[in-house]
Amino acid sequence: MNLADADVLSGVVGHRLIHKPLFHLFGFPVYITNQSLMIIVAGLLMLIIFPAMAIRMKRNPVPTGVFNMLEAMLDFLRREIFDPMLGPWAETFTPYLWTCFFFILLCNLMGMLPVNEVIQMVNHYSNLAIPEFWGGPTGNVTVTACLAICTFLTVHVTGVLEHIRIARHAKRHGMDEHPLGEGRHVAAGTSGVPDDRVTCEVAPKPLAWPLALPVGIFIYFKGMVPTVPLPWLLGPIFFVLELLSTLVKPLSLTMRLFAVMMSGPLVIAVFVSMIFLAAGYIARSLIGIPVVLFGTAFESLHLLEAFLQAFIFTLLSAAYIAEAVIRDH
């Protein structure tokens, strides 16, 4: 088998493992592909690793080995990222954000393993027909789009629900939290006559569900307009721009993760192909040595990107959630 015959992009390009659809969803056939199989494998690994880690920590609170590394990563994300950004909401959204980080990290790392290249070599020398079942799910734009949509729904559904809850209960952390405006300041012991010397808070009455629902939705979208005084013509313009920004955010999450994880194998394929543009073994050897050295260095950088892109996706998700549920943002 020649090196030129190897398909180094087979892991990032989805292909069907079974030609017959498993089932039909809304009239569309659903096939099992190498990347969908890797999604299942990543999910199963998480269901095995983290429950085992929790059971082991109950028996022995001092982690060792791989579990020590995982706990350090979990603790770093919680203490340094989620707690400062989300504050009292960290407890609520930490499980989702942890899941995003480790799922993306596992998918990124699995996509870097040259399993399909080994399968191609085995098939060539043994005349077998082992299917190239391996792949990197995050090299598929549909997978990264689904992850971005999950974050998009989490951000806006929880943001709207929080504003509805505030409207429903009228007060949470003080009069500034009420969506209908600030509370009134009245003098203690008087019958509602304003007095600047002694103040106390009178919060508006809670709203019933039928009224709290539209009020909460209105206040959530009203928060997209800056609170500083603006000419009346600029308010709608800022709202449209902020609404477009809201729709662009999941697109940026999608394309950033997809482009970075797709670019690694693509760059390696381009540089390897340069070897075979030269004629003769001497010329190919002279080109091949720096290409191999560069490829090794680039794969090391790509390994760092696997961790970095999982971290960036999780960091941005936490920032978007904080922006939606914390009114001070």
Secondary structure as GFF3:
##gff-version 3
##sequence-region A 1 329
A	DSSP	three_ten_helix	3	5	.	.	.	ID=ss1
A	DSSP	beta_strand	23	25	.	.	.	ID=ss2
A	DSSP	beta_strand	28	30	.	.	.	ID=ss3
A	DSSP	alpha_helix	34	59	.	.	.	ID=ss4
A	DSSP	alpha_helix	65	76	.	.	.	ID=ss5
A	DSSP	pi_helix	77	82	.	.	.	ID=ss6
A	DSSP	alpha_helix	83	86	.	.	.	ID=ss7
A	DSSP	three_ten_helix	87	89	.	.	.	ID=ss8
A	DSSP	alpha_helix	90	112	.	.	.	ID=ss9
A	DSSP	alpha_helix	115	126	.	.	.	ID=ss10
A	DSSP	three_ten_helix	137	139	.	.	.	ID=ss11
A	DSSP	alpha_helix	141	169	.	.	.	ID=ss12
A	DSSP	three_ten_helix	175	177	.	.	.	ID=ss13
A	DSSP	beta_strand	184	186	.	.	.	ID=ss14
A	DSSP	beta_strand	200	202	.	.	.	ID=ss15
A	DSSP	alpha_helix	209	222	.	.	.	ID=ss16
A	DSSP	alpha_helix	234	275	.	.	.	ID=ss17
A	DSSP	alpha_helix	281	325	.	.	.	ID=ss18
###
